[in-house]
Amino acid sequence: MRTRVALVVTAVLAAVLVPLPAGGAAPPGLGRILLTSTANPATSQFVSWSRTKPRGGQRVVTVAPDGTVRTTPAKRKLGTTERTAGSGHARYVAKVTGLRPSTRYRYRIVSGRDATPWRTFRTAGRARDTFSFLQFGDTQVDNAELPARIIDRASRRHPGARLVLQAGDVVNRPWSGREWADLHRAVNPSGQYRSWISSIGNHEQCDVPSPCRSGDARGFRSYFHGPDNGFRGQRRTWYFTDHGPARIIVLDSFGSDLARQRDFLVKALRSNRRPWSIVLMHRGPFAARGDRDNATMRRWFLDPLEKHGADLVLSGHDHSYARARKAGITYLTSVSGPKYYDTSARDFSRNGATRQRWAERTSTYQVITVARSALRVRSFVAHRAGGAEPDAKVGDVLDSFTLRR
C-alpha cells in the first residue's frame, strides 16, 4: 500500500509540474485534438491529435476525481499528406483504459516539458444509464461558417449531451487543407470534451463525379479514429460502440466491402444485449432526394436491419430532412450545412416505407435521449434558407417522436 501511495503522489507531482504554455494555448505545432469513442466507452477513451512535425514521447495524462493519475503513451498512426489532405501532419492516438463509468476525468496531452491546457471528458454510463447525444447531418461546405455556428449553438444549448454523431460528408474536397482546417474549427471545442463519431461519406473517399483525390480517404482515416471490434477484415470506418442502453453501429455506405459489412451488421445486431440498436450511415436505405434510388443500400442492409432488430437509422447524403417508418424501424435523414436538395417521398413509398415528416432547405440538429424503455428524438431548426418549408423559426422543434420498449 505504501508503494502504491508513493507512485500516485509522484505521478500527481509530475502532472502538476508540467508547465502550461504561455497564454493557455496548446504547444506550438500541436492541434486538431479530437475525442473518439472506443468499443467500450464506459471504461476507455480515444484521444487523438496532430503535430506539424513528428515528435517522440507523446502521451496523455488523465486525472480521476480522487486524484489518481494515469499516463498513457500514444501511438503514431496514419498521418495526412499535402497531396491527399492539403497538409502533411503527423497524427497520434492514445487509448486511455481502466476508467470508471459515468465519471468525469481531466486530461492533457504532454510531450517533453510541453503540455496542453487541462480539458475534461466524461465516460459513458452502464447499460441501465440514461444519456443523451447530439446528431448532425451533412456539414460538407463552409464548415467554419454555418456548420460551426450550428454545432456551437447545439453544444451550448444542450451541455449535458455526452456524445456527437455526424452522418458523413464532413468536407467537400478532401484534398483541400483549408476544408480540413475549417472542419476542425467547427468541431472544436466540442470534440475536445465529448466523443465525436462520424460515418464516412462519399466525398471523403472521392466517390463523386468530378475529379478528386483523397488517397483512399486518408484525411478522414487520419482524423477519425474508430475502434476495432475483432471482426475479420474490419476497417476503422465501420464498427460498433456501446453507450448506456444503446449499441451504435457505424457503416461505410460507399465502401467496396458491403458484403463484409452486411455480415458485420448481422453480428452486431444479433449480439446486442442492450435495449436499443442505432445505425449511423451516410447513405440510408431510402433516398430523401427525388431523383435518387438507394437500391444498393436496400440490397445489402435492409434485410439485416429488419430481421435483426434495428430501431433507428440515421443518415445524411440527401441534404434535406425526412423521417420515415418501415417494418418497425425509423429512418431519419438530415442536413446540418448550407447545401440543400429538393425532397420527395418517391423512394420511400415505392419501396414500402411511409414518409411521416419532411422539410426542405432547412438545417437541423437532433437531440436524442436514450433510456432503457424509451428513445426520444427531437429535431431542432438550426437554419432556414430562402424557400424553406414548412414554416418554422430557428430554435423551434421541427419534429419530435418517441420509440418505446
C-alpha positions in Angstrom: 0.0 0.0 0.0 2.8 2.4 0.9 4.5 1.8 -2.5 1.2 2.4 -4.4 0.6 5.7 -2.5 4.1 6.8 -3.3 3.6 6.1 -7.0 0.3 8.0 -7.1 1.9 11.0 -5.3 4.9 11.0 -7.7 2.5 10.9 -10.7 0.4 13.8 -9.4 3.5 15.9 -8.9 4.8 15.0 -12.4 1.4 16.1 -13.9 1.3 19.3 -11.9 4.8 20.3 -12.6 4.5 20.1 -16.4 4.4 23.8 -17.4 1.4 25.3 -19.1 2.4 27.2 -22.3 2.0 30.9 -22.2 -1.5 32.2 -22.8 -3.1 28.8 -22.1 -2.7 27.7 -25.7 -1.5 24.3 -26.9 2.2 23.9 -27.5 3.4 25.2 -31.0 2.9 22.6 -33.7 0.2 20.6 -31.8 -3.5 20.8 -32.6 -6.6 19.2 -34.0 -7.4 17.4 -30.8 -10.4 15.1 -31.1 -12.0 12.6 -28.7 -13.5 9.5 -30.4 -15.3 6.5 -29.0 -13.8 3.1 -28.2 -15.9 -0.1 -28.3 -16.3 0.2 -24.5 -16.5 3.9 -23.8 -17.6 3.3 -20.2 -14.1 2.2 -19.3 -11.9 3.7 -22.1 -11.4 6.7 -24.3 -9.5 7.5 -27.5 -7.7 10.9 -27.6 -6.0 11.9 -30.9 -4.1 14.9 -32.1 -1.8 16.2 -34.9 1.6 17.7 -34.9 3.1 19.6 -37.8 6.3 17.6 -37.3 6.8 14.2 -35.7 7.9 14.2 -32.1 8.7 11.4 -29.7 7.3 10.9 -26.2 3.7 11.8 -27.0 1.3 10.8 -24.1 -1.9 11.7 -22.4 -2.2 12.3 -18.7 -5.6 11.8 -17.0 -6.6 12.6 -13.5 -9.6 10.9 -11.8 -11.9 12.7 -9.3 -10.0 11.1 -6.4 -6.7 12.4 -7.7 -5.4 9.2 -9.2 -3.2 10.0 -12.2 -2.7 7.8 -15.2 -0.2 8.3 -18.1 -0.9 6.7 -21.4 1.7 6.6 -24.2 0.4 7.5 -27.6 1.0 5.6 -30.9 1.7 7.3 -34.1 -0.9 6.5 -36.7 -1.6 7.3 -40.3 -1.0 11.0 -40.9 -2.0 13.3 -43.6 -0.2 14.4 -46.8 -0.1 17.5 -48.9 -1.5 15.7 -51.9 -4.4 13.8 -50.3 -5.4 16.2 -47.5 -3.8 19.6 -48.2 -1.2 19.4 -45.4 1.3 17.0 -44.0 0.7 16.3 -40.3 1.8 13.5 -38.0 -1.1 12.0 -36.1 -1.1 10.4 -32.7 -3.7 8.4 -30.7 -3.8 7.2 -27.1 -6.3 4.7 -25.8 -6.8 5.5 -22.1 -8.1 2.4 -20.3 -9.0 1.3 -16.8 -11.6 4.1 -16.4 -14.8 4.1 -14.4 -18.3 4.5 -16.0 -20.1 7.9 -15.8 -17.0 9.6 -14.4 -15.5 12.9 -15.4 -11.7 12.9 -16.0 -9.3 15.7 -16.5 -6.8 15.2 -19.3 -3.9 16.9 -21.1 -1.5 16.0 -23.9 2.1 16.0 -22.9 5.4 15.9 -24.9 8.6 16.5 -23.1 8.1 19.6 -20.9 5.3 20.9 -23.2 1.6 20.3 -22.4 -1.8 21.4 -23.5 -4.2 23.1 -21.0 -6.4 20.7 -19.0 -9.6 19.6 -20.6 -12.3 17.1 -19.4 -14.2 14.2 -20.8 -16.9 12.0 -19.2 -17.1 8.3 -19.7 -20.2 6.5 -20.9 -22.6 5.1 -18.4 -23.6 1.5 -17.9 -26.3 -0.3 -19.9 -29.0 0.9 -17.5 -28.0 4.6 -17.5 -30.0 7.1 -19.5 -28.0 9.5 -21.6 -28.4 12.0 -24.5 -26.4 12.8 -27.6 -26.3 15.3 -30.4 -26.7 14.3 -34.1 -25.8 16.3 -37.2 -26.4 15.6 -40.9 -24.0 16.6 -43.7 -21.9 19.7 -43.0 -19.7 19.4 -46.0 -19.2 23.0 -47.2 -18.2 26.3 -45.4 -17.6 24.4 -42.1 -16.2 27.4 -40.4 -19.4 29.4 -41.1 -22.9 27.9 -40.8 -22.0 24.4 -39.6 -19.7 25.9 -36.9 -22.5 28.1 -35.7 -24.9 25.2 -35.6 -22.6 22.9 -33.7 -21.7 25.6 -31.2 -25.4 26.6 -30.7 -26.4 22.9 -30.2 -23.5 22.3 -27.8 -24.2 25.3 -25.7 -28.0 24.7 -25.6 -27.6 21.0 -24.6 -24.4 20.9 -22.5 -25.5 17.5 -21.0 -25.2 15.7 -24.3 -22.3 13.2 -23.8 -21.7 12.3 -27.4 -21.9 13.6 -31.0 -22.9 11.6 -34.1 -22.4 13.1 -37.6 -23.7 11.4 -40.8 -20.8 11.9 -43.1 -19.6 14.3 -45.8 -17.6 16.2 -43.3 -15.8 18.0 -46.1 -16.5 18.6 -49.8 -13.0 18.4 -51.3 -10.8 16.0 -49.3 -7.6 17.3 -50.8 -8.1 20.8 -49.6 -6.2 21.7 -46.4 -8.4 24.7 -45.8 -11.5 22.5 -45.7 -10.0 20.2 -43.0 -8.9 23.3 -41.1 -12.4 24.7 -41.3 -13.8 21.3 -40.1 -11.7 21.3 -37.0 -12.7 24.8 -36.2 -16.3 23.7 -36.4 -15.8 20.5 -34.4 -13.9 22.3 -31.6 -14.1 22.9 -28.8 -17.0 20.3 -28.7 -14.8 17.5 -29.9 -12.3 18.1 -27.1 -14.9 17.4 -24.4 -17.2 14.8 -25.8 -16.6 11.9 -28.3 -17.3 12.6 -31.9 -18.5 9.7 -34.1 -18.8 10.3 -37.9 -19.7 7.8 -40.6 -17.6 8.3 -43.7 -19.3 9.9 -46.6 -18.8 9.7 -50.4 -16.9 13.0 -50.6 -14.2 11.9 -48.1 -13.4 8.9 -50.3 -13.9 10.6 -53.7 -17.0 8.7 -54.8 -18.1 11.8 -56.7 -18.5 12.6 -60.4 -15.8 15.4 -60.5 -12.0 14.9 -60.4 -11.0 14.2 -56.8 -8.1 12.8 -54.8 -8.1 11.5 -51.3 -5.6 8.7 -51.0 -8.3 6.2 -50.0 -9.9 8.7 -47.6 -6.6 9.4 -45.9 -7.7 12.6 -44.3 -10.8 11.1 -42.8 -9.0 8.0 -41.6 -6.2 10.1 -40.1 -8.5 12.3 -38.1 -11.4 10.0 -37.1 -10.1 7.0 -35.1 -12.7 4.2 -34.8 -12.5 1.1 -32.7 -11.7 -2.5 -33.7 -14.4 -5.0 -32.7 -12.4 -8.0 -33.7 -14.4 -8.8 -36.8 -12.3 -10.4 -39.6 -11.5 -7.9 -42.3 -12.9 -5.0 -40.4 -11.9 -1.4 -41.3 -11.8 1.5 -38.9 -14.6 3.2 -40.9 -17.2 0.7 -39.7 -17.6 -0.5 -36.2 -19.9 -0.5 -33.2 -19.7 1.1 -29.8 -21.9 0.6 -26.7 -23.2 3.7 -24.9 -25.6 3.3 -22.0 -28.8 1.4 -23.2 -27.8 1.7 -26.9 -25.4 -0.1 -29.3 -24.4 2.4 -32.0 -23.4 0.7 -35.3 -21.5 2.8 -37.9 -21.3 1.7 -41.5 -19.5 2.9 -44.6 -22.2 3.1 -47.2 -19.8 3.9 -50.1 -17.3 1.2 -49.2 -16.1 -1.5 -51.5 -16.7 -4.2 -48.9 -20.5 -4.0 -48.5 -20.9 -7.8 -48.3 -18.5 -8.0 -45.4 -20.2 -5.0 -43.7 -23.6 -6.8 -44.1 -22.2 -9.8 -42.2 -20.8 -7.4 -39.6 -24.2 -5.7 -39.2 -25.9 -9.0 -38.7 -23.4 -10.0 -36.0 -23.6 -6.5 -34.3 -27.4 -6.6 -34.2 -27.7 -10.2 -33.1 -25.1 -9.9 -30.3 -26.5 -6.7 -28.9 -27.8 -7.2 -25.3 -28.7 -3.6 -24.8 -32.3 -2.4 -25.4 -31.6 -0.2 -28.5 -29.8 -0.6 -31.8 -28.9 2.7 -33.6 -27.3 2.6 -37.0 -25.4 5.5 -38.5 -24.6 5.5 -42.2 -24.1 8.3 -44.7 -26.5 6.9 -47.4 -29.5 5.2 -45.9 -31.7 2.5 -47.5 -34.2 5.1 -48.7 -33.4 8.3 -50.6 -35.0 11.6 -49.5 -33.9 13.2 -52.8 -36.5 12.7 -55.5 -34.1 11.7 -58.3 -32.2 9.1 -56.3 -32.8 5.4 -55.7 -30.9 3.8 -52.8 -31.3 0.3 -54.2 -27.7 -0.7 -53.3 -28.3 0.1 -49.6 -31.5 -1.9 -49.6 -29.9 -4.8 -51.3 -27.1 -5.2 -48.7 -28.6 -3.7 -45.5 -32.4 -3.7 -45.4 -32.9 -7.4 -44.7 -30.4 -7.5 -41.8 -31.9 -4.3 -40.3 -35.4 -5.7 -40.4 -34.6 -9.2 -39.4 -32.3 -8.5 -36.5 -34.0 -5.6 -34.7 -32.6 -2.2 -35.6 -34.6 0.6 -34.1 -33.3 3.9 -35.6 -31.2 4.5 -38.7 -29.6 8.0 -39.0 -28.2 9.2 -42.4 -27.4 12.3 -44.5 -26.3 12.5 -48.1 -29.7 13.9 -49.4 -29.3 17.4 -47.9 -32.9 17.6 -46.7 -35.0 16.4 -43.7 -37.1 13.3 -43.8 -38.4 10.8 -41.3 -39.9 7.5 -42.4 -41.1 4.2 -41.0 -40.9 0.6 -42.2 -41.2 -2.7 -40.5 -40.8 -1.2 -37.1 -37.7 0.8 -38.0 -37.5 4.6 -38.0 -35.3 6.2 -40.7 -34.2 9.8 -40.3 -32.2 11.8 -42.9 -31.0 15.3 -42.1 -28.6 18.1 -43.2 -26.7 20.5 -40.9 -24.9 22.6 -43.5 -25.9 25.2 -46.2 -26.2 22.8 -49.1 -29.7 21.6 -50.0 -31.6 19.4 -52.4 -35.3 19.1 -53.1 -37.0 16.3 -51.2 -39.6 13.6 -52.3 -41.4 10.6 -50.8 -40.8 8.6 -54.1 -38.1 6.3 -53.0 -39.8 5.7 -49.6 -43.3 4.9 -51.0 -42.3 2.7 -53.9 -40.2 0.5 -51.5 -42.7 0.0 -48.7 -41.8 2.8 -46.3 -44.0 5.6 -45.1 -42.6 9.1 -45.0 -44.0 10.8 -41.9 -42.3 14.1 -41.7 -40.2 16.2 -44.2 -38.6 19.6 -44.6 -36.7 21.4 -47.4 -33.9 23.9 -47.3 -33.9 23.6 -43.5 -30.8 22.6 -41.5 -31.4 20.8 -38.2 -29.6 19.1 -35.4 -31.1 16.3 -33.4 -31.1 15.7 -29.6 -31.6 12.0 -28.9 -32.2 10.8 -25.4 -31.8 7.0 -24.7 -33.4 5.3 -21.7 -34.0 1.6 -21.2 -37.7 1.8 -22.0 -37.8 4.9 -24.4 -35.8 6.5 -27.1 -36.8 10.2 -27.7 -35.7 12.2 -30.8 -36.2 16.0 -31.1 -35.1 17.8 -34.3 -34.4 21.5 -33.8 -34.4 24.0 -36.6 -30.9 25.4 -36.9 -31.1 27.4 -40.2 -33.6 28.3 -42.9 -32.6 29.2 -46.4 -34.8 31.0 -48.9 -37.8 28.9 -49.9 -37.6 26.7 -46.8 -40.6 24.6 -46.0 -42.5 24.1 -43.7 -42.8 27.4 -41.8 -40.7 27.3 -38.6 -38.4 29.5 -36.7 -34.7 28.9 -35.8 -34.7 27.2 -32.4 -38.1 25.6 -32.9 -38.7 21.9 -32.6 -39.3 20.8 -36.2 -40.1 17.2 -35.3 -40.3 15.1 -32.2 -41.1 11.4 -31.6 -40.5 8.7 -29.1 -39.9 5.0 -29.6 -40.9 2.7 -26.7 -40.0 -0.7 -25.5 
